[in-house]
Amino acid sequence: MLSPDGGGRDDPCGPSRSAAEGSGKAAVDLYWLPLGAGGHIVALNGRAFEVVAARSERRPACDLYHSALEVRVAAARFVIEMTPVRDARGAQRGVVAEGPVGARWAGRLRIFRYEIRRWRDGQIPDVDEAVASPRRLTDDRARAQQMLDLVPQVPTPVWGRDDLETGDSWNSNSVTAWLIARSGIDTESIQPPTGGRAPGWHAGIAMARRQEGRPA
């Protein structure tokens, strides 16, 4: 895991967005968004969940974060993110997979499904609220392309449950961590911003290592 500032290098916020967009080079950038950014109900529920979890684990309550990735290969830019299913026009958002929320049977209803996007020229909702972001993970073109190729292969277990028996529930952070690990990018130096926590992160890393035949 990385240094508490979320960066692990001289500039924890990484290169500016304008510089990354204008370079035309390969890049993988990580964004940390406060849970529920732009949605007060989600934020309130998240804080309540964290308070209960913190008391149970006898630790201070942390800020919760949701993660997303932006990948650039040459002139093409993609946003990779897990979000709730918005409507039936997922192809317009680069949706490559869906999964159930809460329970597998519930996934028959759109409101209880999530989608995984590989959205060309897409946008990360509420990106202006991101903290210590973007963080540049790599400029290696082969790793960036590998990450794009892996998105349709992301596991899609039930959101919010530990169906994969990793010791952590599966969510958006699991998707991000799985892609980073499977792309061969170091995950040990990555943590959310100071005072924050990213539930689900371990699940993604553990699943990636399991698939690669390595200990979790």
N, C-alpha and C positions, 0 to 999 in steps of 0.2 A: 504494500500500500504506500501511497506517496506521502510527501510532506504535508503538514496540516494546511498549508496555504492553497492546496489543490493544484499546484503547478509542478513543483520539483525541479525548477530551473529559474534563471534570473527574472524572467517575465512570466508570472503565473497565469496571466490572461492570454498568453500566446500572441500571435500576430493579429493585426487589426483585420476586421472583416473586409475592408476595402482592399487591403494588400493581398489577402488571400484570393479574392474574387478576380483581381486584375492580373495575377501572376500567370494563369494558364497552366500551372504545374500541378502535379499530383499532390494531394493532401488529404489527411483524415483529421477532422476537428471534432472534439467532444464538447457538448454543451450541457451545463447543469442548470435545470430550471426548478425553482421552488415548487414543491408539490401543490397543485391546484392553482398555479399561476393563471390569472385571468378568470378563475372560477371560485367564488367565495365558498360555496358549499363543499367542494372537494377539499379546499384548504382547511376548512373547519373540521371536517371528518378526519382528515389526516392528522391534524394536531391532537384531536381526541384519541385517536388510535395510538399515537406516539406517547402521550401521557400515560395511558394504561400500560403500554409495553415497557416504558421506562420504570414505572413503579414495580412491575412484575420482575424485571431484571435488576432492580436496585441500582439504577444509574440515572444520570441527568437526562432530561428530555432533549432531543436534538431537532434541528431543522431537517425536514425530509425533502429529498430531491428526486426528480425525474430526469432521465438522461436522454439525449438524442445525438445523432451523428450527422455530420455533413462531409460528404466525400467528393473530391474533385479529381477527375482524370482528364488531362488535357483541357479542352474547352467545355466538357460536360460536368455539371454539378448535380449531386443527388442528396436529398434529405432522407435519412433512415430513422424510423421512429415507430414505436407501438402506440396506438391511440384507440379510443373507442370507435366502433364502426359508425360513421356519420350517416351514410345513405347507401343506395345500391350502385352508386357511380364510382366504385373504388378504383376502377381502371384509370380514371382521370387523375387519381392521386398516387398511382404507381403501386397499388396494393398487390402484394404477391402471396399473402397468406392471411388466414383468419384463425381465431381460436376462441374457446368458450370462456366466459367470466363466471366465477363462483362455483359452477357445477357443469359437467359436460352436457347434461340434458337441457340446461338452460340456454345453451348456445344455439338452439333452434330459433330463438328470438333475437332479432338484430340488436336490441338493447343490451343483451347479455353476450355480445361478441366483441372481440378486439380485432384490429387489423394491423398488419405489419407493412409499412410503406417503404418502397425504394423509389422515391418521387423525384423525377428529373425536373430541375428548376423549381422544386417545391420550396415551401416555407415551413419553418418551425413556429408553431403558434406561440405568441407571447415571448419570442426570442429576446425582446428588449428587457425582459425581467431576468434573463440568465445571469448567473453569478460566477465570477472567476472563469469567464468563457469568452471566446472559444479557447480550448486548450489543444494545441497541435500535437497529435499523437505520432504522426509519421509523414514524411514527404516521399516515401518510397512508392513508386508507381505500381510495382508488382503487388505490394501489400494492399494498396488502395483498390486495385482491380480485383484482387482476391476477395476483399470484403464485399464488394458489389456482387460478385458471383455467388457468395455464400448466403445472401439474404433470403432467397427462396427456400433454403435448407434449414432455417432457424426452427428449432422445436416449437410446437404450439400446444403445450399442455394447458390445463385449466389455470386461468389467471387467479392469483391470490391463494393458491394451494401448493403444497409440496408433493405433487403427484410423482415427481421424478426422484423423490427421496434423497435430496441433496442437503437437507437441513435448513432450507430457506425457501420461501414461497416464490413462485414465478411471476414476474411482472415486466414492465418496460426496461428496468435496469438489468434484468436477466438477459434480455435480447441484446442490449448494448454490450454487456460484458462477454457474452458468448461470441459475438462477432469479433470483438477485439482479440479475444484469446485464440479463436480459430484462424484469425488472420496472421497470427504469429507476432502480434504486438505485445510488448511487455505489459502485464496487468498489475504487477506488484507495486508499481510506482503511481498507481491511480487511486485517488480517494475523492470524495465530494469536498466542497469548500469547508473551511474551518467551522467547527460546531455542527456540521451536517452529517446526515446518514443516508445511505442509498439502499433501502431494503430490496432484496432480490438479487443484488450484485453477485453474491457468493454462488447463488444457484446457477447463474450463467457460466461462471468460471468452472464450477464443479462439473457441469454437464459437458463442457468443451473438453476438459481433461479426461473425463470418462470415455468420450468418443475417440480420443486420441490414445487411449490406453495408458494414461498417466494417472498417478494418485491425485485425488482432489485435495 
